[in-house]
Amino acid sequence: MLDSARQAGHSVSTSSPIGARWYVVRTARFKERQSAEAIAALAITTYLPCETHWTMGGGKRGRVTAPLFRQYLFTKFDLEQDDWVRIRYTRFVDDILCSNEIPLRVPDREIEAIRTAEAAGAYDLTRRHPLDDPVFPIGSKARVLAGPFAGMIGEVRRATPRRRVEILFSMLGRVRIDRINLARC
């Protein structure tokens, strides 16, 4: 579509600035890793965030690393320069998330936030308890980094099993926030 519009002499406006940016690819079911490898073989950067959790099989408990977002991964390419359409025809790829045939860009800061959280172990569900990490002990102060409460500081009260930390704010009371959106004061 973009090429035909350019050949006809039409100006084509895209939703992203020039340069390599991040986009979302939907993969075949349970084929996230294979999709990432196939896209990487095209010399296109991929990022497949993963989580670690426990699983049971044959009466034994074991750690498993699996994709964080089932059937999705991120790719980085230049919308204007790269032949990104070939990603759609790559083995194990269902499609690229688009609007009007133009891939939807994921802000770099969002990818960086996911990478930072993954590196910090936020997606490691094999830990006994989210507060085993001494970063947010009960009674400590935490600053909210993102979301509607960004910039607010509260006291850590407890954690829930789903990677959330309960914060007590003097004006709002108790609020549960994902620990990746918190920093210790």
N, C-alpha and C positions, 0 to 999 in steps of 0.2 A: 504494500500500500504506500509506504513512504517513498520507495523508488519510483513508482508510477506517478506519484504526485510531483516529484522532482523533475522527471523526464518531461512532464507536461508543462513545466515552467512555473508551477505553483509553489508558493512559499509554504513550507511545512513547519508548523510549530510543534515542538515536543514539550513534554512536561518536565524535562530534566535539562540542566545545563550541559555544555560540551564537556567531555571527559568521562573516564570510567566511573560508573556508579553501581550501586547494589540493586538487584532485582530479585523477585521471588519466583522459583520454579516449582511447579507441582509435579510430583513424581508418581510412578506406579506404586501401588500398595506394597509396602515392605521392601522397596527397591531404592531407598534413599542413598545408600552407600554406592550402589552400582551406578545410579544416575550421576552422582558427584564424580565418580571415576570416569565415566563416559564423557561428561562435559569437560573435565580437566584434560582429557585426551585431545580436545579441540583447542587447547591452549587458552582456555577461559578459566579465570579464577573462580573457585567455589568455596563455600563455607557451610559445613553441616554441623550445627551445634548439637551436642549430645548430653544426655543425662545418664547417671549411674543409679541403678536400683537393684533390689533383691528380687530373685525369682526362685521358684521351687520346681524341681524336676527330679524324678526318680528318688524322691524322699530326701533329697539334699538341697540345701540352700546355697545359692551362688550369686555373685555379683554380675550384672549385665550392663553393658553400655549400649544405649539405644538412642536414636535421633530424638531430640527435644520436641520438634514439631513433626508429627507423623505426616508423611507424604509431602514434605516441603523442605527446600534448601535454598540457599542464597547464591547468586552468581554475580560477578562484577564484570561489566563490559561497557564499552563506549557505544551508546545508542546510535551515534552519527557515523562512527568509523568501523565498528566491528560488524561482522556478518552474524548477528545474533539470532536471526530466524532459523539458522541450522540447529540451534539448541532444541527447538520444537520437534525436530525429526531425529533427535538423538535417542538411542535405545534407553528404555526405562523412564523416559520423560513424557508426561502427559501434556503439559503446556507451560507457558509463562503467564503469570498473572498480568492481565492487560486491561486497559480502558480504551475503547475505540481502536483496537489493534496496536496500541502503543504500550509497552511494558510500564508497569507502575513502579516507580522508584521507591526504595527504602532509604530513609535518611542515614547517612554515615554514623551519626550519633547513636542510632538505634542498634546498628550492628556492633558498634564499639561497646555499648552497654551490655549486650548479650555476651560478647567475648570476655569482657571484664568479669561478669557474673560467673561465667563458666570457669574461667581461670581461678576465681576465688572459691570455687567449690559449691556455689549456690545450687547447682543442679545435681549434686551428689546426695542422693536420697538414702544412702547407706549409712549415713551418720546416725548415731543413736538418737540424737535430739538436736534440733537446730541451734540451741543455745550452748551445746558442747563447745562450740567455737567461742573463745573468750572475747570476741569482738563486741558482742552485745550482751554482757551479763545483766541479770536483773538488777534494776536500780540505776544503771548507767544512763547517760544522756545520749540521745540520737537525733540527728538532723535528717529531715526528709529531703531527698534529692530531686524527686520527680513526682508529678501528679498534682492533684488539687491542693495538697498540703505542703508543697515544695517550700523549703526555707524554714518551716516550723521546727521547733525543738521540743522534744518531749522525753519522758522517762520510760525506759523499757520495763514493762510489767511482766510479760510472759510470751511464750511462742506457741504457735499451733503446729500441728503435724504437717501442714502444707506450706512450709517455708515462710510463714507470715509471723511477724513480730507485733505484739500488742503494745502500743505506745499510749501513755497517758499524757494528754495535753491539758494544761490548766483551764483553758476556755472551752474545749470541746469534749473533754472526757476521754474515754478509751477508743482507740481506732486501730484496726489491724492493717498492716502495711507489709508488702513483700520486702524481704530483707535486702534484695538487690537495689531497692530504692532508698536505702538508709546508709548513713555514715555516722560513725561514732564521734561525739564531740569531745 
